[in-house]
Each structure stands twice: as C-alpha cells, then as structure tokens.
Amino acid sequence: MTVDNEEAILNIYDTAGQEDFSAVRDQYIRIGEGFVCMYSVTTDASFQEVRNLREKLLNITDDDKIPCVLVGNKCDLTEDREVPTQTGQALATEFHWNFLEASAKTKTNVVETFEAIVKSIRDYRAGSNVPKTEGPVTSQPKPAKKAKCTIL
C-alpha cells in the first residue's frame, strides 16, 4: 500500500485463535516490527485479553516502545457494545499506542488501521536510527525504495 506517497509492503500475520501454536506465534512476534491488537467492542472478554497480549509483546520484544495500534472492531454493532470507546482510548493512552475503532463490515477505519501502523513503524525507525553527528548533515537524494513492514 502507499502511505504518504511512499510505498510500503506489509507482511501480515493473523495469530488470533492460535493458542495451540504459541511457538509459531512467538516467532511472529520476534520478527514483527509493529502490531495491530484488535478486540471486539461487543465482547469485554476480548478487550481484557489486550493486557495479556501486551505483556507477551513486552516479554518477547523487550521493547515497550514498539509500534502498536489498538483497534476496537465491530463498532457498527452499537446495540451490542460492551466496551465503550472511552475505555479503549484510555487503555491505548496508558500503553502509548494509537487507537481506532473499526468495522470490517462497513469498511470503517480498515485502511486507516494499516496506515496508522505503517506510520508508527516509520516514526519508530526514524527515532531509533537518527545519526548522532555534529553540524549540518548533507546527503544526496536517494532513489525511492520499497519499505517492508512486518505487522502482527
């Protein structure tokens, strides 16, 4: 996909419901550069699992600043909602994650979710790869290259 006029190649691994394959999931976490943590706004139990997932991310990556986006899915099901928007936003703020509510059914914030994680990964890379130099830095323009983002 193209984000901010720059192409990004996404490798997306969906690990939901794969508790029997925890070693595979852990390997995906090790190689992931960014994570989209999704819960259903209609099921409080799925929201409660977000803390456990964050702990797993922290234990495996040993990085509390790794790019993450928290997504409350099924926001179109307003009558079945169990998790208020403010509750999701508060948790994302606590974790320093981006937050969106989405609906795959109505295509609300689906593309925006992937744009948000790509931007977070780019910001993370820029912040952790800033050269420490004195004086102005000059460089020749580099040809555009495809950035690869691995998202879990």
C-alpha positions in Angstrom: 0.0 0.0 0.0 1.0 3.6 -0.4 1.2 5.7 2.7 2.2 9.4 2.5 3.2 8.9 -1.1 5.7 6.1 -0.2 5.1 2.5 -0.9 5.1 0.0 1.9 5.0 -3.8 1.6 3.1 -5.3 4.5 3.5 -8.9 5.8 0.5 -9.5 8.0 0.3 -12.5 10.3 -3.1 -13.2 11.9 -2.4 -15.1 15.1 -5.9 -14.9 16.7 -7.2 -18.2 17.9 -3.9 -20.0 17.5 -3.2 -20.8 21.1 -2.2 -24.3 20.1 0.6 -22.9 18.1 2.1 -20.5 20.6 5.7 -21.2 19.5 4.8 -20.1 16.0 3.0 -17.0 17.3 6.0 -16.1 19.5 8.3 -16.4 16.4 6.0 -14.0 14.5 6.2 -11.6 17.5 10.0 -11.8 17.4 10.2 -10.8 13.7 7.3 -8.3 13.8 8.1 -4.6 13.5 4.6 -3.4 14.5 1.5 -4.8 15.9 -2.2 -4.3 15.5 -4.0 -5.5 18.6 -7.7 -6.0 17.9 -10.6 -6.7 20.2 -14.3 -6.8 19.7 -16.3 -3.9 21.2 -19.1 -6.4 21.7 -17.1 -8.7 23.9 -15.5 -7.4 27.1 -13.5 -10.6 27.4 -11.7 -9.9 24.2 -10.8 -6.4 25.5 -9.5 -7.8 28.7 -7.1 -10.0 26.7 -5.3 -6.9 25.4 -3.3 -6.5 28.6 -2.2 -10.2 28.4 -1.1 -9.6 24.8 0.8 -6.5 25.7 2.7 -8.4 28.4 3.5 -11.1 25.8 4.8 -8.5 23.4 6.9 -6.9 26.1 8.3 -10.2 27.2 9.3 -11.3 23.7 10.4 -8.0 22.2 11.8 -6.4 25.4 10.7 -3.1 23.9 7.9 -1.0 25.5 8.0 1.5 22.6 7.4 -1.0 19.7 4.8 0.3 17.3 1.3 -0.8 18.2 -2.2 0.2 17.2 -5.2 -0.8 19.4 -8.3 -1.4 17.4 -11.9 -1.9 18.7 -13.6 -3.9 15.9 -17.3 -4.2 15.2 -18.0 -0.6 16.0 -21.1 -0.8 13.8 -22.8 -3.1 16.3 -23.8 -0.2 18.6 -26.7 -2.1 20.4 -24.3 -5.0 21.3 -21.5 -2.8 22.5 -19.8 -3.9 25.8 -16.7 -1.8 25.6 -17.1 2.0 25.5 -14.9 4.0 23.1 -13.5 5.9 26.1 -12.4 2.7 27.7 -10.4 1.6 24.6 -9.0 5.1 24.2 -7.9 5.1 27.9 -6.1 1.8 27.5 -4.3 2.9 24.4 -3.3 6.2 26.1 -1.9 4.2 29.0 0.1 2.0 26.7 1.2 4.9 24.4 -0.5 3.2 21.5 -2.6 4.6 18.7 -6.3 3.9 18.9 -9.0 3.4 16.3 -12.4 1.8 16.3 -13.2 -0.1 13.1 -15.8 -2.2 11.3 -14.8 -4.7 8.7 -18.5 -4.9 7.7 -18.8 -1.2 6.9 -15.2 -0.8 6.0 -14.8 1.9 8.7 -11.1 2.6 9.6 -9.8 -0.6 7.9 -7.4 1.1 5.6 -6.7 3.7 8.3 -5.6 1.0 10.7 -2.9 -0.2 8.3 -1.9 3.4 7.5 -1.5 4.1 11.3 0.7 1.1 11.9 2.9 1.9 8.9 3.3 5.5 10.1 4.1 4.3 13.6 6.7 1.9 12.2 8.3 4.6 10.1 8.4 7.0 13.1 9.9 4.3 15.3 12.6 3.6 12.7 13.4 7.3 12.3 13.6 7.8 16.0 15.9 4.8 16.7 18.1 5.3 13.6 18.8 9.0 14.0 22.6 9.5 13.3 24.4 11.4 16.0 26.5 14.0 14.3 27.7 17.5 14.9 26.9 20.2 12.4 24.6 20.0 9.4 24.1 16.7 7.7 24.1 16.7 3.9 23.3 13.8 1.6 22.5 13.1 -2.0 18.9 12.2 -2.8 18.3 8.5 -2.6 16.2 6.7 -5.1 12.8 5.7 -3.7 12.8 2.2 -2.3 10.1 0.0 -1.1 9.9 -0.2 2.6 8.9 -3.6 4.1 6.8 -3.6 7.3 6.1 -6.7 9.1 2.8 -6.4 11.1 1.4 -8.9 13.5 
